[in-house]
């Protein structure tokens, strides 16, 4: 589910996908700290890389 969220966001902007990853990781980290989840699945997502612009 995290991959789908970041992929959908990355189609708009790469920086938006990176921001989404940072914010969602922080939210899940807080949930893990309070015992609501056991692990943070956002940490398992790889680095978000820039894609080269499409050539016309």
PyMOL Python script that loads the backbone (N, CA, C, O; Angstrom):
from pymol import cmd

cmd.read_pdbstr("""\
ATOM      1  N   UNK A   1       0.820  -1.177   0.000  1.00  0.00           N
ATOM      2  CA  UNK A   1       0.000   0.000   0.000  1.00  0.00           C
ATOM      3  C   UNK A   1       0.877   1.259   0.000  1.00  0.00           C
ATOM      4  O   UNK A   1       0.551   2.250  -0.654  1.00  0.00           O
ATOM      5  N   UNK A   2       1.974   1.211   0.728  1.00  0.00           N
ATOM      6  CA  UNK A   2       2.882   2.362   0.761  1.00  0.00           C
ATOM      7  C   UNK A   2       3.466   2.608  -0.626  1.00  0.00           C
ATOM      8  O   UNK A   2       3.571   3.755  -1.059  1.00  0.00           O
ATOM      9  N   UNK A   3       3.846   1.537  -1.326  1.00  0.00           N
ATOM     10  CA  UNK A   3       4.382   1.675  -2.676  1.00  0.00           C
ATOM     11  C   UNK A   3       3.358   2.327  -3.605  1.00  0.00           C
ATOM     12  O   UNK A   3       3.710   3.198  -4.400  1.00  0.00           O
ATOM     13  N   UNK A   4       2.110   1.916  -3.510  1.00  0.00           N
ATOM     14  CA  UNK A   4       1.072   2.489  -4.369  1.00  0.00           C
ATOM     15  C   UNK A   4       0.894   3.972  -4.098  1.00  0.00           C
ATOM     16  O   UNK A   4       0.737   4.766  -5.026  1.00  0.00           O
ATOM     17  N   UNK A   5       0.918   4.344  -2.822  1.00  0.00           N
ATOM     18  CA  UNK A   5       0.777   5.755  -2.463  1.00  0.00           C
ATOM     19  C   UNK A   5       1.922   6.576  -3.042  1.00  0.00           C
ATOM     20  O   UNK A   5       1.696   7.628  -3.641  1.00  0.00           O
ATOM     21  N   UNK A   6       3.141   6.102  -2.867  1.00  0.00           N
ATOM     22  CA  UNK A   6       4.293   6.860  -3.346  1.00  0.00           C
ATOM     23  C   UNK A   6       4.375   6.871  -4.866  1.00  0.00           C
ATOM     24  O   UNK A   6       4.777   7.876  -5.452  1.00  0.00           O
ATOM     25  N   UNK A   7       3.998   5.768  -5.516  1.00  0.00           N
ATOM     26  CA  UNK A   7       3.984   5.748  -6.979  1.00  0.00           C
ATOM     27  C   UNK A   7       2.977   6.750  -7.530  1.00  0.00           C
ATOM     28  O   UNK A   7       3.268   7.473  -8.482  1.00  0.00           O
ATOM     29  N   UNK A   8       1.796   6.788  -6.927  1.00  0.00           N
ATOM     30  CA  UNK A   8       0.770   7.732  -7.381  1.00  0.00           C
ATOM     31  C   UNK A   8       1.234   9.168  -7.191  1.00  0.00           C
ATOM     32  O   UNK A   8       0.996  10.019  -8.049  1.00  0.00           O
ATOM     33  N   UNK A   9       1.892   9.441  -6.079  1.00  0.00           N
ATOM     34  CA  UNK A   9       2.380  10.784  -5.804  1.00  0.00           C
ATOM     35  C   UNK A   9       3.551  11.141  -6.715  1.00  0.00           C
ATOM     36  O   UNK A   9       3.689  12.291  -7.132  1.00  0.00           O
ATOM     37  N   UNK A  10       4.392  10.156  -7.021  1.00  0.00           N
ATOM     38  CA  UNK A  10       5.572  10.406  -7.847  1.00  0.00           C
ATOM     39  C   UNK A  10       5.178  10.762  -9.272  1.00  0.00           C
ATOM     40  O   UNK A  10       5.925  11.463  -9.955  1.00  0.00           O
ATOM     41  N   UNK A  11       4.022  10.297  -9.739  1.00  0.00           N
ATOM     42  CA  UNK A  11       3.584  10.663 -11.088  1.00  0.00           C
ATOM     43  C   UNK A  11       3.302  12.162 -11.178  1.00  0.00           C
ATOM     44  O   UNK A  11       3.372  12.746 -12.260  1.00  0.00           O
ATOM     45  N   UNK A  12       2.986  12.776 -10.053  1.00  0.00           N
ATOM     46  CA  UNK A  12       2.779  14.232 -10.034  1.00  0.00           C
ATOM     47  C   UNK A  12       4.119  14.948  -9.932  1.00  0.00           C
ATOM     48  O   UNK A  12       4.508  15.676 -10.845  1.00  0.00           O
ATOM     49  N   UNK A  13       4.826  14.742  -8.824  1.00  0.00           N
ATOM     50  CA  UNK A  13       6.156  15.332  -8.631  1.00  0.00           C
ATOM     51  C   UNK A  13       6.993  14.394  -7.778  1.00  0.00           C
ATOM     52  O   UNK A  13       6.481  13.732  -6.876  1.00  0.00           O
ATOM     53  N   UNK A  14       8.274  14.346  -8.071  1.00  0.00           N
ATOM     54  CA  UNK A  14       9.192  13.516  -7.291  1.00  0.00           C
ATOM     55  C   UNK A  14       9.351  14.106  -5.890  1.00  0.00           C
ATOM     56  O   UNK A  14       9.394  13.372  -4.903  1.00  0.00           O
ATOM     57  N   UNK A  15       9.439  15.428  -5.808  1.00  0.00           N
ATOM     58  CA  UNK A  15       9.597  16.051  -4.490  1.00  0.00           C
ATOM     59  C   UNK A  15       8.354  15.810  -3.639  1.00  0.00           C
ATOM     60  O   UNK A  15       8.461  15.670  -2.421  1.00  0.00           O
ATOM     61  N   UNK A  16       7.189  15.760  -4.256  1.00  0.00           N
ATOM     62  CA  UNK A  16       5.966  15.448  -3.519  1.00  0.00           C
ATOM     63  C   UNK A  16       5.993  14.034  -2.971  1.00  0.00           C
ATOM     64  O   UNK A  16       5.541  13.790  -1.852  1.00  0.00           O
ATOM     65  N   UNK A  17       6.520  13.099  -3.753  1.00  0.00           N
ATOM     66  CA  UNK A  17       6.637  11.711  -3.291  1.00  0.00           C
ATOM     67  C   UNK A  17       7.615  11.618  -2.126  1.00  0.00           C
ATOM     68  O   UNK A  17       7.386  10.877  -1.170  1.00  0.00           O
ATOM     69  N   UNK A  18       8.700  12.371  -2.212  1.00  0.00           N
ATOM     70  CA  UNK A  18       9.681  12.352  -1.112  1.00  0.00           C
ATOM     71  C   UNK A  18       9.077  12.945   0.166  1.00  0.00           C
ATOM     72  O   UNK A  18       9.286  12.417   1.258  1.00  0.00           O
ATOM     73  N   UNK A  19       8.340  14.026   0.024  1.00  0.00           N
ATOM     74  CA  UNK A  19       7.691  14.643   1.173  1.00  0.00           C
ATOM     75  C   UNK A  19       6.656  13.697   1.770  1.00  0.00           C
ATOM     76  O   UNK A  19       6.552  13.572   2.990  1.00  0.00           O
ATOM     77  N   UNK A  20       5.891  13.032   0.905  1.00  0.00           N
ATOM     78  CA  UNK A  20       4.889  12.071   1.368  1.00  0.00           C
ATOM     79  C   UNK A  20       5.552  10.944   2.140  1.00  0.00           C
ATOM     80  O   UNK A  20       5.026  10.505   3.163  1.00  0.00           O
ATOM     81  N   UNK A  21       6.693  10.471   1.670  1.00  0.00           N
ATOM     82  CA  UNK A  21       7.407   9.392   2.356  1.00  0.00           C
ATOM     83  C   UNK A  21       7.873   9.842   3.737  1.00  0.00           C
ATOM     84  O   UNK A  21       7.724   9.107   4.714  1.00  0.00           O
ATOM     85  N   UNK A  22       8.432  11.035   3.822  1.00  0.00           N
ATOM     86  CA  UNK A  22       8.934  11.542   5.101  1.00  0.00           C
ATOM     87  C   UNK A  22       7.791  11.722   6.105  1.00  0.00           C
ATOM     88  O   UNK A  22       7.906  11.322   7.264  1.00  0.00           O
ATOM     89  N   UNK A  23       6.707  12.316   5.656  1.00  0.00           N
ATOM     90  CA  UNK A  23       5.579  12.571   6.556  1.00  0.00           C
ATOM     91  C   UNK A  23       4.927  11.262   6.998  1.00  0.00           C
ATOM     92  O   UNK A  23       4.650  11.075   8.182  1.00  0.00           O
ATOM     93  N   UNK A  24       4.683  10.355   6.046  1.00  0.00           N
ATOM     94  CA  UNK A  24       4.034   9.093   6.420  1.00  0.00           C
ATOM     95  C   UNK A  24       4.939   8.250   7.308  1.00  0.00           C
ATOM     96  O   UNK A  24       4.449   7.559   8.201  1.00  0.00           O
ATOM     97  N   UNK A  25       6.248   8.291   7.083  1.00  0.00           N
ATOM     98  CA  UNK A  25       7.170   7.561   7.953  1.00  0.00           C
ATOM     99  C   UNK A  25       7.119   8.108   9.374  1.00  0.00           C
ATOM    100  O   UNK A  25       7.137   7.347  10.341  1.00  0.00           O
ATOM    101  N   UNK A  26       7.056   9.422   9.492  1.00  0.00           N
ATOM    102  CA  UNK A  26       6.971  10.030  10.822  1.00  0.00           C
ATOM    103  C   UNK A  26       5.678   9.666  11.541  1.00  0.00           C
ATOM    104  O   UNK A  26       5.677   9.436  12.751  1.00  0.00           O
ATOM    105  N   UNK A  27       4.579   9.614  10.793  1.00  0.00           N
ATOM    106  CA  UNK A  27       3.297   9.247  11.414  1.00  0.00           C
ATOM    107  C   UNK A  27       3.317   7.799  11.897  1.00  0.00           C
ATOM    108  O   UNK A  27       2.861   7.500  13.001  1.00  0.00           O
ATOM    109  N   UNK A  28       3.851   6.898  11.060  1.00  0.00           N
ATOM    110  CA  UNK A  28       3.907   5.490  11.451  1.00  0.00           C
ATOM    111  C   UNK A  28       4.911   5.292  12.582  1.00  0.00           C
ATOM    112  O   UNK A  28       4.698   4.449  13.454  1.00  0.00           O
ATOM    113  N   UNK A  29       5.994   6.052  12.581  1.00  0.00           N
ATOM    114  CA  UNK A  29       6.972   5.960  13.675  1.00  0.00           C
ATOM    115  C   UNK A  29       6.318   6.338  15.003  1.00  0.00           C
ATOM    116  O   UNK A  29       6.571   5.699  16.025  1.00  0.00           O
ATOM    117  N   UNK A  30       5.483   7.372  14.991  1.00  0.00           N
ATOM    118  CA  UNK A  30       4.765   7.776  16.196  1.00  0.00           C
ATOM    119  C   UNK A  30       3.802   6.674  16.638  1.00  0.00           C
ATOM    120  O   UNK A  30       3.694   6.377  17.828  1.00  0.00           O
ATOM    121  N   UNK A  31       3.099   6.066  15.669  1.00  0.00           N
ATOM    122  CA  UNK A  31       2.186   4.967  15.987  1.00  0.00           C
ATOM    123  C   UNK A  31       2.952   3.785  16.587  1.00  0.00           C
ATOM    124  O   UNK A  31       2.473   3.152  17.528  1.00  0.00           O
ATOM    125  N   UNK A  32       4.131   3.488  16.053  1.00  0.00           N
ATOM    126  CA  UNK A  32       4.943   2.383  16.584  1.00  0.00           C
ATOM    127  C   UNK A  32       5.428   2.700  17.991  1.00  0.00           C
ATOM    128  O   UNK A  32       5.482   1.819  18.849  1.00  0.00           O
ATOM    129  N   UNK A  33       5.774   3.940  18.221  1.00  0.00           N
ATOM    130  CA  UNK A  33       6.247   4.346  19.546  1.00  0.00           C
ATOM    131  C   UNK A  33       5.163   4.151  20.603  1.00  0.00           C
ATOM    132  O   UNK A  33       5.462   3.854  21.760  1.00  0.00           O
ATOM    133  N   UNK A  34       3.902   4.319  20.200  1.00  0.00           N
ATOM    134  CA  UNK A  34       2.789   4.179  21.128  1.00  0.00           C
ATOM    135  C   UNK A  34       2.160   2.788  21.100  1.00  0.00           C
ATOM    136  O   UNK A  34       1.132   2.556  21.737  1.00  0.00           O
ATOM    137  N   UNK A  35       2.779   1.861  20.360  1.00  0.00           N
ATOM    138  CA  UNK A  35       2.330   0.481  20.364  1.00  0.00           C
ATOM    139  C   UNK A  35       1.176   0.158  19.429  1.00  0.00           C
ATOM    140  O   UNK A  35       0.626  -0.941  19.504  1.00  0.00           O
ATOM    141  N   UNK A  36       0.791   1.071  18.554  1.00  0.00           N
ATOM    142  CA  UNK A  36      -0.327   0.817  17.640  1.00  0.00           C
ATOM    143  C   UNK A  36       0.073  -0.110  16.493  1.00  0.00           C
ATOM    144  O   UNK A  36      -0.768  -0.851  15.984  1.00  0.00           O
ATOM    145  N   UNK A  37       1.333  -0.083  16.082  1.00  0.00           N
ATOM    146  CA  UNK A  37       1.850  -0.977  15.046  1.00  0.00           C
ATOM    147  C   UNK A  37       3.187  -1.532  15.529  1.00  0.00           C
ATOM    148  O   UNK A  37       3.861  -0.933  16.366  1.00  0.00           O
ATOM    149  N   UNK A  38       3.555  -2.693  14.981  1.00  0.00           N
ATOM    150  CA  UNK A  38       4.804  -3.324  15.415  1.00  0.00           C
ATOM    151  C   UNK A  38       6.020  -2.810  14.641  1.00  0.00           C
ATOM    152  O   UNK A  38       7.103  -2.664  15.207  1.00  0.00           O
ATOM    153  N   UNK A  39       5.839  -2.539  13.364  1.00  0.00           N
ATOM    154  CA  UNK A  39       6.952  -2.096  12.521  1.00  0.00           C
ATOM    155  C   UNK A  39       6.513  -0.916  11.662  1.00  0.00           C
ATOM    156  O   UNK A  39       5.320  -0.656  11.505  1.00  0.00           O
ATOM    157  N   UNK A  40       7.485  -0.213  11.115  1.00  0.00           N
ATOM    158  CA  UNK A  40       7.222   0.913  10.224  1.00  0.00           C
ATOM    159  C   UNK A  40       7.452   0.449   8.782  1.00  0.00           C
ATOM    160  O   UNK A  40       8.602   0.368   8.350  1.00  0.00           O
ATOM    161  N   UNK A  41       6.384   0.139   8.022  1.00  0.00           N
ATOM    162  CA  UNK A  41       6.567  -0.361   6.657  1.00  0.00           C
ATOM    163  C   UNK A  41       7.149   0.676   5.697  1.00  0.00           C
ATOM    164  O   UNK A  41       7.674   0.306   4.647  1.00  0.00           O
ATOM    165  N   UNK A  42       7.070   1.937   6.023  1.00  0.00           N
ATOM    166  CA  UNK A  42       7.604   2.971   5.140  1.00  0.00           C
ATOM    167  C   UNK A  42       9.123   2.878   5.089  1.00  0.00           C
ATOM    168  O   UNK A  42       9.729   3.242   4.082  1.00  0.00           O
ATOM    169  N   UNK A  43       9.739   2.400   6.149  1.00  0.00           N
ATOM    170  CA  UNK A  43      11.193   2.264   6.169  1.00  0.00           C
ATOM    171  C   UNK A  43      11.689   1.251   5.151  1.00  0.00           C
ATOM    172  O   UNK A  43      12.841   1.318   4.724  1.00  0.00           O
ATOM    173  N   UNK A  44      10.837   0.314   4.757  1.00  0.00           N
ATOM    174  CA  UNK A  44      11.222  -0.726   3.815  1.00  0.00           C
ATOM    175  C   UNK A  44      11.189  -0.249   2.364  1.00  0.00           C
ATOM    176  O   UNK A  44      11.698  -0.933   1.476  1.00  0.00           O
ATOM    177  N   UNK A  45      10.599   0.907   2.121  1.00  0.00           N
ATOM    178  CA  UNK A  45      10.531   1.450   0.764  1.00  0.00           C
ATOM    179  C   UNK A  45      11.905   1.988   0.397  1.00  0.00           C
ATOM    180  O   UNK A  45      12.559   2.653   1.201  1.00  0.00           O
ATOM    181  N   UNK A  46      12.333   1.698  -0.813  1.00  0.00           N
ATOM    182  CA  UNK A  46      13.646   2.156  -1.272  1.00  0.00           C
ATOM    183  C   UNK A  46      13.675   3.658  -1.503  1.00  0.00           C
ATOM    184  O   UNK A  46      12.689   4.366  -1.299  1.00  0.00           O
ATOM    185  N   UNK A  47      14.825   4.109  -1.930  1.00  0.00           N
ATOM    186  CA  UNK A  47      15.030   5.525  -2.212  1.00  0.00           C
ATOM    187  C   UNK A  47      14.175   5.932  -3.408  1.00  0.00           C
ATOM    188  O   UNK A  47      14.034   5.167  -4.361  1.00  0.00           O
ATOM    189  N   UNK A  48      13.615   7.109  -3.361  1.00  0.00           N
ATOM    190  CA  UNK A  48      12.831   7.639  -4.463  1.00  0.00           C
ATOM    191  C   UNK A  48      13.777   8.400  -5.373  1.00  0.00           C
ATOM    192  O   UNK A  48      14.384   9.394  -4.975  1.00  0.00           O
ATOM    193  N   UNK A  49      13.893   7.914  -6.608  1.00  0.00           N
ATOM    194  CA  UNK A  49      14.854   8.496  -7.552  1.00  0.00           C
ATOM    195  C   UNK A  49      14.134   9.368  -8.566  1.00  0.00           C
ATOM    196  O   UNK A  49      12.965   9.151  -8.885  1.00  0.00           O
ATOM    197  N   UNK A  50      14.857  10.351  -9.059  1.00  0.00           N
ATOM    198  CA  UNK A  50      14.333  11.198 -10.136  1.00  0.00           C
ATOM    199  C   UNK A  50      14.252  10.369 -11.420  1.00  0.00           C
ATOM    200  O   UNK A  50      15.107   9.520 -11.675  1.00  0.00           O
ATOM    201  N   UNK A  51      13.242  10.618 -12.203  1.00  0.00           N
ATOM    202  CA  UNK A  51      13.140   9.984 -13.511  1.00  0.00           C
ATOM    203  C   UNK A  51      13.514  11.019 -14.559  1.00  0.00           C
ATOM    204  O   UNK A  51      13.139  12.185 -14.436  1.00  0.00           O
ATOM    205  N   UNK A  52      14.242  10.614 -15.581  1.00  0.00           N
ATOM    206  CA  UNK A  52      14.622  11.586 -16.597  1.00  0.00           C
ATOM    207  C   UNK A  52      13.391  12.088 -17.334  1.00  0.00           C
ATOM    208  O   UNK A  52      12.445  11.324 -17.528  1.00  0.00           O
ATOM    209  N   UNK A  53      13.373  13.344 -17.748  1.00  0.00           N
ATOM    210  CA  UNK A  53      12.218  13.876 -18.460  1.00  0.00           C
ATOM    211  C   UNK A  53      12.015  13.152 -19.786  1.00  0.00           C
ATOM    212  O   UNK A  53      12.979  12.748 -20.437  1.00  0.00           O
ATOM    213  N   UNK A  54      10.769  12.994 -20.175  1.00  0.00           N
ATOM    214  CA  UNK A  54      10.462  12.329 -21.441  1.00  0.00           C
ATOM    215  C   UNK A  54      10.902  13.201 -22.610  1.00  0.00           C
ATOM    216  O   UNK A  54      10.753  14.422 -22.583  1.00  0.00           O
ATOM    217  N   UNK A  55      11.438  12.564 -23.618  1.00  0.00           N
ATOM    218  CA  UNK A  55      11.858  13.316 -24.801  1.00  0.00           C
ATOM    219  C   UNK A  55      10.688  13.406 -25.780  1.00  0.00           C
ATOM    220  O   UNK A  55      10.003  12.411 -26.015  1.00  0.00           O
ATOM    221  N   UNK A  56      10.454  14.580 -26.349  1.00  0.00           N
ATOM    222  CA  UNK A  56       9.311  14.740 -27.256  1.00  0.00           C
ATOM    223  C   UNK A  56       9.493  14.043 -28.578  1.00  0.00           C
ATOM    224  O   UNK A  56       8.607  14.098 -29.432  1.00  0.00           O
TER     225      UNK A  56
END
""", "prot")
cmd.dss("prot")
cmd.show_as("cartoon", "prot")
cmd.util.cbc("prot")
cmd.orient("prot")
